[in-house]
Amino acid sequence: MVLIFGGAYQGKLAYALERFGLSRGDAHFCRETCVDAPKGKIIYEVDKWILALVRADADVTESVERLAADNPDAIVICNDISCGVVPVDPVLRKWREETGRALARLAQRSDEVVRLFCGIPTRIK
């Protein structure tokens, strides 16, 4: 698995498509309303899927472990939402915390981890 993370609108999907020679049709776009485990060559915006899990009061740790186990060759892309102001809303605060924990678990399970900042990829694992 390859994990690509970084801030919003930093070029994560474009980088993955170009680097791996894939098209947008190869990407599964996560939504804030779907708790089903995503599958695909590229799993994009995992943070939105985690928000759906938090809102559904689902076990995020178990779900992320299942995602990693079911998609060992996937390119997983997630927005890093750990910077900035901590949300006052308890659901959004839990989402932020769970997304940080999920990124740590996914990074451990990944063969490669890339951080994109200002469109520049930095391989950190």
Secondary structure as GFF3:
##gff-version 3
##sequence-region A 1 125
A	DSSP	beta_strand	2	6	.	.	.	ID=ss1
A	DSSP	alpha_helix	12	20	.	.	.	ID=ss2
A	DSSP	three_ten_helix	24	26	.	.	.	ID=ss3
A	DSSP	beta_strand	27	29	.	.	.	ID=ss4
A	DSSP	beta_strand	42	44	.	.	.	ID=ss5
A	DSSP	alpha_helix	46	55	.	.	.	ID=ss6
A	DSSP	alpha_helix	60	70	.	.	.	ID=ss7
A	DSSP	beta_strand	75	79	.	.	.	ID=ss8
A	DSSP	alpha_helix	90	109	.	.	.	ID=ss9
A	DSSP	beta_strand	112	117	.	.	.	ID=ss10
A	DSSP	beta_strand	120	123	.	.	.	ID=ss11
###
